Amino acid sequence: MPKLDHLRPSGLHHNPAYSHVVTASGARTIYISGQVSVDEEGRIVGEGDLAAQTTQVMQNLGHALKAAGASYANIVKITTFVVGYKPELRPIIGKARSAFFEGMEPPASTLVGVSALAAPEWLIEIEAIAVAD
């Protein structure tokens, strides 16, 4: 397992949903393309349901991590893109996403509201960077 330090800088509010700073040392850096809510056959999962789509996206990230010999614990940074983002959507995304980081420090994280993704059915896309030995 790589060495990950989740820093809590003074002067920054501690939010349990993400880490402001993660330092990582390991042998490999893994870059995972933005994942969307499609299954192995390319079918949309959870059409119109942000929570269901977030869960599928996180599961897809898990498949990508496993292929690289890593797990959610190896993620150091995620970027989340949400169509038509409004602050009331954040708890929906957070609840679905947090289940995948339960019992561990969450990665550094950025949430970006966008007007559209590559397909109109997609409500959320998440990309990740992980570090593994």
VMD Tcl script that draws the C-alpha trace (Angstrom):
set ca {
  {0.00 0.00 0.00}
  {1.38 3.45 -0.85}
  {1.90 6.03 1.87}
  {-0.96 8.54 1.84}
  {-1.06 11.52 4.18}
  {-4.37 13.39 4.49}
  {-3.34 16.80 5.77}
  {-5.57 19.18 7.69}
  {-4.00 22.59 7.11}
  {-4.64 25.23 9.74}
  {-6.73 28.02 8.33}
  {-8.91 25.63 6.26}
  {-12.25 24.31 7.51}
  {-12.23 20.53 8.05}
  {-14.97 18.87 5.99}
  {-15.38 15.12 6.60}
  {-16.58 14.61 3.00}
  {-13.18 15.31 1.43}
  {-9.54 16.02 2.21}
  {-8.06 19.41 1.32}
  {-4.60 17.95 0.76}
  {-3.39 14.41 0.12}
  {0.27 13.61 -0.33}
  {1.06 10.26 -1.88}
  {4.16 8.20 -2.41}
  {4.05 4.94 -4.27}
  {5.41 3.28 -7.36}
  {2.53 3.92 -9.78}
  {0.12 6.74 -10.51}
  {-3.19 5.63 -12.03}
  {-5.28 8.07 -14.05}
  {-8.90 7.02 -14.56}
  {-10.96 8.68 -17.25}
  {-14.27 10.21 -16.30}
  {-16.73 7.41 -15.61}
  {-20.43 7.73 -16.33}
  {-23.51 5.72 -15.45}
  {-23.40 2.94 -18.02}
  {-23.16 -0.79 -17.52}
  {-20.80 -3.20 -19.25}
  {-23.03 -3.25 -22.36}
  {-23.12 0.56 -22.53}
  {-26.71 0.86 -21.25}
  {-27.63 3.82 -19.07}
  {-28.17 2.92 -15.41}
  {-30.47 5.10 -13.28}
  {-31.83 7.37 -16.00}
  {-32.98 10.60 -14.37}
  {-31.83 9.44 -10.89}
  {-28.72 11.24 -9.63}
  {-28.21 8.93 -6.63}
  {-28.43 5.77 -8.78}
  {-26.12 7.27 -11.40}
  {-23.58 8.29 -8.75}
  {-23.58 4.75 -7.35}
  {-23.04 3.25 -10.83}
  {-20.26 5.73 -11.57}
  {-18.51 4.78 -8.33}
  {-18.91 1.08 -9.15}
  {-17.38 1.75 -12.58}
  {-14.45 3.49 -10.89}
  {-14.07 0.34 -8.77}
  {-13.83 -1.81 -11.92}
  {-11.16 0.49 -13.33}
  {-9.23 0.49 -10.06}
  {-9.36 -3.30 -9.81}
  {-8.02 -3.63 -13.38}
  {-5.05 -1.51 -12.29}
  {-4.49 -3.56 -9.12}
  {-5.84 -0.82 -6.86}
  {-8.88 -0.02 -4.72}
  {-10.86 3.00 -3.52}
  {-8.28 3.37 -0.74}
  {-5.69 4.24 -3.41}
  {-7.64 7.22 -4.77}
  {-5.93 10.51 -3.95}
  {-8.07 12.90 -6.05}
  {-11.47 12.85 -7.70}
  {-13.16 15.43 -9.88}
  {-16.94 15.28 -10.16}
  {-18.90 16.94 -12.96}
  {-22.65 17.39 -12.39}
  {-25.16 18.58 -14.98}
  {-27.23 21.54 -13.77}
  {-25.59 21.54 -10.35}
  {-27.45 23.21 -7.49}
  {-26.32 23.12 -3.82}
  {-29.26 20.86 -2.87}
  {-27.75 18.11 -5.07}
  {-24.57 17.87 -3.01}
  {-26.06 15.70 -0.21}
  {-27.43 13.25 -2.81}
  {-24.01 12.88 -4.41}
  {-22.23 12.82 -1.06}
  {-24.41 10.06 0.38}
  {-23.97 7.80 -2.66}
  {-20.23 8.49 -2.91}
  {-19.39 8.24 0.80}
  {-20.39 4.56 0.95}
  {-17.34 3.77 -1.19}
  {-14.95 5.57 1.19}
  {-16.47 4.31 4.45}
  {-13.90 3.73 7.16}
  {-11.12 5.62 5.35}
  {-10.03 9.18 4.81}
  {-11.73 10.60 1.71}
  {-9.62 11.78 -1.23}
  {-9.05 15.36 -2.30}
  {-12.10 16.35 -4.29}
  {-13.45 18.95 -6.70}
  {-17.11 19.33 -7.69}
  {-17.92 21.21 -10.89}
  {-21.34 22.12 -12.22}
  {-21.62 21.81 -15.99}
  {-24.35 22.51 -18.53}
  {-24.02 19.12 -20.24}
  {-21.96 15.95 -20.53}
  {-21.20 13.96 -23.68}
  {-24.62 12.22 -23.68}
  {-27.88 13.88 -22.59}
  {-28.83 10.97 -20.26}
  {-25.73 11.36 -18.14}
  {-26.17 13.46 -14.99}
  {-22.75 12.91 -13.42}
  {-19.19 12.01 -14.42}
  {-16.30 11.32 -12.05}
  {-12.61 11.00 -12.88}
  {-9.98 9.82 -10.43}
  {-6.27 9.71 -9.74}
  {-4.90 6.90 -7.60}
  {-1.45 5.93 -6.33}
  {-0.45 2.32 -5.78}
  {2.69 0.27 -5.18}
}
mol new
graphics top color blue
foreach p $ca { graphics top sphere $p radius 0.5 }
foreach p [lrange $ca 0 end-1] q [lrange $ca 1 end] { graphics top cylinder $p $q radius 0.2 }
display resetview
